[in-house]
Amino acid sequence: MHTFDYRFLKTFKVDPDILNRAVKIQALMGRSVIARKTAGSVLKGLERRAIIMSVADSNAIEGIRTSETRLVGLISGRTAPLGHDEKEIAGYRDALRFIHTDHEKIVLNKESVLDIYSILMRYSELNEPGFKTRDNVIVDRDLEGTILKIHPTVPKEKTEWAVEQAIWAFWEARNDPDINKLLLIPCFIMDFLRIHPFLDGNGRMSRLLTVLLLYQEGYDICRYVSLESKINAGKNDYYRALEQSEIEWDDNKNDYTPFISYFLGQLFLCYRELDRSLGIELSGNKKSNALEVYLRLSNLPVSKKELMSMFPDVSESTVELVLKRMSDAGELKKIGAARSTRYVRRR
């Protein structure tokens, strides 16, 4: 049986690529705090878009769908769910909102996991309170439906014990200042999926817990950008990383590196999208200073060409003027030369 122990992360030999991603994400997270204070109206628009995409794509990963028109109505609460898929969608909507609203009050423990699960499944005909009452497996199928592989999960009689062990190990590591929490979160989520503690909804629960744990470490990116959409866009990579990381899991010989790398890659993409989304939203405000506001909020280098694409109503000469003025004022740092020139906000 697997032993849950994340203390190995203290001496974990981090791949340079993984380390680079983690460092960039942590830097971006700190700098995005400023953006929230100065772009409230813009971020509200991003929040609305993110929750729609998150609800749609987290369910789509599991093959749960409805029409775009009904989806918007379901998320707003104006449309009552009909049929199995829409009830599953409505449950995810409620659970995600609960986490967005109450993440500071939620303490990760067995009871809170069951509470979130009860919200997720509140409309479903498959709702069975508590952990699984019979054994289950994870099935891989090809596009034609042929079963390719069966992944065993923790037996029902050991499920509650395994969940508690994983949570206690998480808290032990979380309280250790020498362990990077961006490495810890994907390890815990991978273990949760390997336990597969419920008869239904395990994948969606894992994504809800990911959002919660990121919030609690100060990474509120999922409020503005859908991590679930990133996963759905490349779910083959998601499943491949999980499969690679679970090899010899029962014998405590598995390597979490593939899933850690995957997780950090998707999180970094979310921060990149936040930068681009801020530009698009600000351009829609039709304010004369939208370009300058974007540049003051942007966390990543951007070229003149990219700015012109995001702000089609702003002339090339105006873009050049703004870039020169802000660079001369010391607000922007110029990187590269000629066509590769990019600009980034100075810290």
Buried (B, 14 or more C-beta within 10 A) or exposed (E): EBEBEBEEBEEBEBEEEBBEBBEBBBEBBEBBEEBBEEBEEBBEBBBEBBBBBBBBBBBBBBEBBBEEEBBEBBBEEEBEBEEEBBBBBBBBBBBBBBBBEEBEEBEBBBEBBBBBBBBBBEBBEEBBEEBBEEBBEBEEEEEEEEEEEEBEBBEBEEBBEBBBBBBEBBBBBBEBEEBBBBBBBBBBBBBBBBBBBBBBBBBBBBBBBBBBBBBBBEBBBBBBBBBBBBBBEBBEBBBBBBBBBBEEBEEEEBEBBBBBBBBBBBBBBBBBBBBBBBBBBBBEEEEEEBBBBBBBBBBBBBBBEBBBEBBEEBEEEBBEEBBEEBBEEEBBEEEEEEEEBBBBBEE
